[in-house]
């Protein structure tokens, strides 16, 4: 898995809440040349307005600011918000689907969450711009994670954002490659980490994140730990996970105990019987709503980003993850996942699953599973390659 990795990167894990948003605002305030912010959900609440004010201030001092949000999930922003941003000098754009009207929206969605400053500093994860992910008075944020990166991978993200902003004509880049090289070379060798960018985009026939997961599940020798907020793996992923468990790999999945989408959670629980029969350990996160999307394999390979282990992410949405190959960082992530399991999760066992599930609840879970699968099929039927 060493292909396409960049080596001159410094990275750290960032949690939702004050940890993430204080860093985001700090980076915006320090920007001197360019800011790219691509979001699935951007809410015009306290958090959204605080981030928006920082973006407007950056634009007013001459920074080229590009705000790109999904046309469906962020449609409530409205004309006033857009006008306010553009009058301050922020370049604003809704991501356009294949077909759209006032009552109809069909096509891929901009589900990736990417933030890049000056081509040097970036945040990639599962967090949206919303109070739900921030530390608010008397309200715990949804649990989510992002990777903070400095160096080569950030510049690659900057170029990706540039290309996405204008389809036919690239943006004129105001960043000197010499500055990037100087910065990357300044990262101490003992701090450097192997990082690569992985994208899913069915229009461009990219299924890199899907292939990362397929590779991790197929090649794991000792451990696989998956944290996923909306876990509905297709046949390929289910088969690979069960094969891994059969060859002696310890497979754990950390899933939401509290979910914002009840239909999806019931459909997910319908799969518990299958997972338990395949000796896959299930843990439900209890503290708050789980929204993180991260996996670690053999305490050495980590993937983190916007990709949920389901067919919407696999075939219909634009997704972006960062892969990290590092025994040091992989061991750290595995330790963190183990801590979360021991302190914040309840294990679903055969005994407590059977005792808490009667025939009527099981029937309802199956109905939810059929409905969700029908919805997934509707969204992905034309886009599937192989599953």
HELIX and SHEET records of a PDB file:
HELIX    1   1 UNK A   18  UNK A   30  1                                  13    
HELIX    2   2 UNK A   46  UNK A   60  1                                  15    
HELIX    3   3 UNK A   75  UNK A   77  5                                   3    
HELIX    4   4 UNK A   78  UNK A   87  1                                  10    
HELIX    5   5 UNK A  131  UNK A  133  5                                   3    
HELIX    6   6 UNK A  152  UNK A  165  1                                  14    
HELIX    7   7 UNK A  177  UNK A  186  1                                  10    
HELIX    8   8 UNK A  189  UNK A  191  5                                   3    
HELIX    9   9 UNK A  202  UNK A  204  5                                   3    
HELIX   10  10 UNK A  208  UNK A  219  1                                  12    
HELIX   11  11 UNK A  235  UNK A  246  1                                  12    
HELIX   12  12 UNK A  262  UNK A  270  1                                   9    
HELIX   13  13 UNK A  272  UNK A  277  1                                   6    
HELIX   14  14 UNK A  311  UNK A  315  1                                   5    
HELIX   15  15 UNK A  327  UNK A  344  1                                  18    
HELIX   16  16 UNK A  350  UNK A  356  1                                   7    
HELIX   17  17 UNK A  359  UNK A  380  1                                  22    
SHEET    1   A 7 UNK A   9  UNK A  15  0                                        
SHEET    2   A 7 UNK A 145  UNK A 151 -1                                        
SHEET    3   A 7 UNK A 121  UNK A 125 -1                                        
SHEET    4   A 7 UNK A 114  UNK A 117 -1                                        
SHEET    5   A 7 UNK A  34  UNK A  39 -1                                        
SHEET    6   A 7 UNK A  64  UNK A  70  1                                        
SHEET    7   A 7 UNK A  91  UNK A  95  1                                        
SHEET    1   B 2 UNK A  99  UNK A 101  0                                        
SHEET    2   B 2 UNK A 104  UNK A 106 -1                                        
SHEET    1   C 4 UNK A 109  UNK A 110  0                                        
SHEET    2   C 4 UNK A 317  UNK A 325  1                                        
SHEET    3   C 4 UNK A 194  UNK A 201 -1                                        
SHEET    4   C 4 UNK A 206  UNK A 207 -1                                        
SHEET    1   D 8 UNK A 109  UNK A 110  0                                        
SHEET    2   D 8 UNK A 317  UNK A 325  1                                        
SHEET    3   D 8 UNK A 301  UNK A 305 -1                                        
SHEET    4   D 8 UNK A 293  UNK A 297 -1                                        
SHEET    5   D 8 UNK A 223  UNK A 228 -1                                        
SHEET    6   D 8 UNK A 250  UNK A 258  1                                        
SHEET    7   D 8 UNK A 281  UNK A 289  1                                        
SHEET    8   D 8 UNK A 345  UNK A 348 -1                                        
END                                                                             
